[in-house]
Amino acid sequence: MKKVIRWLDINFEAFLGMIAFFTMLLIILCQIFGRQIFGAGFPWGEEICRYCYVWVCYLGLAYATRNSIHIEIDAVRRLMPEKVQKVLMIFSQVIMMVLFIYFFKGTLDNVLRNFQSNAQATTFNASVNVMYLAGPIGYGLGIIRRIQRDVVERGRSLESVIGQYINTVKPMHEQFVEPSKKNANLSR
């Protein structure tokens, strides 16, 4: 059982992402052959591929966080002295955590709003929340993976990670993100 849990800890996002990706690939190939051979594809193919694509993107976000492989532009940072580089790295990690928390809340609000409206997919019988749940799950996993990385790989205690959130991330969110929220419209 420990081996399974360890495997899931390392591969969870990649495994689910690959399932979604290959499902999307298979449906696209069936659509191509169906259109070429029969002159028509499946009416639900494009919509399922869209759902899979959204899941691949959000699971990829958590996977990149877990493995520290986010795309970053570091040309300017590398020109700085080593201490400044470390400060900039910490600052970018704090900003990333603030954004993950903000987007987690926003995507969760979107899911709850859609639960109330009971919106359905256009071409097959499923709730659109099958797609929209990818957002809070992806950002939630990103937050968990960020905390996990800080605790396991960087040797920090859970208390210090929580302290960083309380002393740095939350105040920055309240000072910079909350005041500008009224000017942003991310979901509709």
Solvent accessible surface area in square Angstrom, and as a share of the most:
residue,aa,sasa,rsa
1,M,175,0.78
2,K,177,0.75
3,K,176,0.75
4,V,83,0.48
5,I,102,0.52
6,R,141,0.51
7,W,117,0.41
8,L,69,0.34
9,D,37,0.19
10,I,65,0.33
11,N,39,0.20
12,F,67,0.28
13,E,1,0.01
14,A,33,0.26
15,F,95,0.39
16,L,60,0.30
17,G,12,0.11
18,M,100,0.45
19,I,88,0.45
20,A,12,0.10
21,F,84,0.35
22,F,103,0.43
23,T,50,0.29
24,M,22,0.10
25,L,72,0.36
26,L,113,0.56
27,I,19,0.10
28,I,74,0.38
29,L,73,0.36
30,C,54,0.32
31,Q,12,0.05
32,I,86,0.43
33,F,121,0.50
34,G,10,0.10
35,R,137,0.50
36,Q,143,0.64
37,I,121,0.61
38,F,168,0.70
39,G,63,0.60
40,A,66,0.51
41,G,27,0.26
42,F,91,0.38
43,P,106,0.67
44,W,83,0.29
45,G,0,0.00
46,E,102,0.46
47,E,9,0.04
48,I,41,0.21
49,C,14,0.08
50,R,100,0.36
51,Y,11,0.04
52,C,15,0.09
53,Y,125,0.48
54,V,33,0.19
55,W,52,0.18
56,V,38,0.22
57,C,64,0.39
58,Y,58,0.22
59,L,5,0.02
60,G,32,0.31
61,L,39,0.19
62,A,0,0.00
63,Y,78,0.30
64,A,15,0.12
65,T,0,0.00
66,R,38,0.14
67,N,54,0.27
68,S,64,0.41
69,I,101,0.51
70,H,62,0.28
71,I,173,0.88
72,E,99,0.44
73,I,162,0.82
74,D,28,0.15
75,A,67,0.52
76,V,98,0.56
77,R,43,0.16
78,R,164,0.60
79,L,152,0.75
80,M,73,0.33
81,P,89,0.56
82,E,120,0.54
83,K,166,0.70
84,V,60,0.35
85,Q,50,0.22
86,K,117,0.50
87,V,97,0.56
88,L,68,0.34
89,M,63,0.28
90,I,107,0.55
91,F,106,0.44
92,S,51,0.33
93,Q,29,0.13
94,V,4,0.02
95,I,57,0.29
96,M,29,0.13
97,M,12,0.05
98,V,5,0.03
99,L,70,0.35
100,F,10,0.04
101,I,43,0.22
102,Y,34,0.13
103,F,62,0.26
104,F,65,0.27
105,K,104,0.44
106,G,36,0.35
107,T,28,0.16
108,L,64,0.32
109,D,56,0.29
110,N,21,0.11
111,V,1,0.01
112,L,91,0.45
113,R,99,0.36
114,N,5,0.02
115,F,117,0.49
116,Q,157,0.70
117,S,76,0.49
118,N,103,0.53
119,A,34,0.26
120,Q,88,0.39
121,A,10,0.08
122,T,125,0.72
123,T,59,0.34
124,F,58,0.24
125,N,148,0.76
126,A,24,0.18
127,S,33,0.21
128,V,21,0.12
129,N,4,0.02
130,V,75,0.43
131,M,22,0.10
132,Y,70,0.27
133,L,61,0.30
134,A,0,0.00
135,G,2,0.02
136,P,7,0.04
137,I,70,0.35
138,G,1,0.01
139,Y,27,0.10
140,G,14,0.14
141,L,31,0.15
142,G,0,0.00
143,I,29,0.15
144,I,104,0.53
145,R,14,0.05
146,R,7,0.03
147,I,46,0.23
148,Q,49,0.22
149,R,9,0.03
150,D,1,0.01
151,V,49,0.28
152,V,108,0.62
153,E,109,0.49
154,R,110,0.40
155,G,67,0.65
156,R,69,0.25
157,S,55,0.36
158,L,90,0.45
159,E,129,0.58
160,S,46,0.30
161,V,8,0.04
162,I,83,0.42
163,G,22,0.21
164,Q,32,0.14
165,Y,72,0.28
166,I,98,0.50
167,N,114,0.58
168,T,49,0.28
169,V,3,0.02
170,K,86,0.36
171,P,56,0.35
172,M,34,0.15
173,H,28,0.13
174,E,89,0.40
175,Q,118,0.53
176,F,119,0.49
177,V,23,0.13
178,E,67,0.30
179,P,68,0.43
180,S,57,0.37
181,K,72,0.30
182,K,167,0.71
183,N,123,0.63
184,A,50,0.39
185,N,114,0.58
186,L,121,0.60
187,S,58,0.37
188,R,170,0.62
